[in-house]
Amino acid sequence: MDWNKWVRQVHRWLSIVFTVTVIANFVAMGVGEPPAWMVYAPLPPLFVLMFTGLYMFVLPYASKWRSRRRAVGRP
């Protein structure tokens, strides 16, 4: 599998996991005081989402930079 496709797929699935944990957090807060692990449960997927999102954000700029570099390097 292509690296870019893999990162996009991981990003999509993690966004679902993050959304579910946030919804569960709000439901738990509505019922009463949630346990600490539930309050912090959305953070791990959020951090991975941040890195995969930054990677996908930089991809177009990196490809432009690589194409310019190849064009200049060829005689």
C-alpha positions in Angstrom: 0.0 0.0 0.0 1.2 3.5 -0.8 2.4 5.5 2.1 0.2 8.5 1.4 -2.9 6.3 1.1 -2.0 4.6 4.4 -1.7 7.9 6.2 -5.0 9.1 4.8 -6.7 5.9 5.9 -5.3 6.1 9.4 -6.4 9.7 9.6 -10.0 8.8 8.6 -10.3 6.0 11.1 -8.7 8.0 13.9 -11.2 10.8 13.3 -14.0 8.4 13.9 -12.3 7.1 17.0 -11.8 10.7 18.2 -15.4 11.6 17.6 -16.7 8.6 19.4 -14.5 9.3 22.5 -15.6 12.9 22.6 -19.3 11.9 22.4 -18.7 9.3 25.1 -17.0 12.0 27.2 -20.0 14.4 26.9 -22.4 11.6 27.7 -20.4 10.7 30.8 -20.3 14.3 31.9 -24.1 14.4 31.6 -24.5 11.4 33.8 -22.1 12.6 36.5 -18.4 13.0 37.2 -16.6 10.9 34.6 -13.4 9.0 35.5 -10.1 10.5 34.6 -9.3 8.0 31.9 -12.5 8.9 30.1 -11.7 12.6 30.2 -8.2 12.1 28.7 -9.3 9.3 26.3 -9.7 11.7 23.3 -6.1 13.0 23.6 -4.1 10.1 22.1 -6.1 9.9 18.9 -6.1 13.7 18.7 -2.2 13.8 18.8 -2.0 11.2 16.1 -4.6 13.1 14.0 -2.4 16.3 14.4 0.7 14.5 13.0 -1.2 12.8 10.1 -3.0 16.1 9.4 0.2 18.1 9.3 1.8 15.4 7.0 -1.1 15.7 4.6 -1.0 19.5 4.8 2.7 19.6 3.8 2.4 17.1 0.9 1.4 19.5 -1.8 4.2 21.9 -0.9 6.7 19.1 -0.7 5.7 17.7 -4.1 6.0 21.2 -5.7 9.4 21.6 -4.0 10.6 18.2 -5.3 9.3 18.9 -8.9 11.1 22.3 -9.0 14.3 20.7 -7.7 14.2 17.9 -10.3 13.5 20.5 -13.1 16.5 22.6 -12.0 18.8 19.6 -11.6 18.3 18.3 -15.1 20.4 19.6 -17.9 
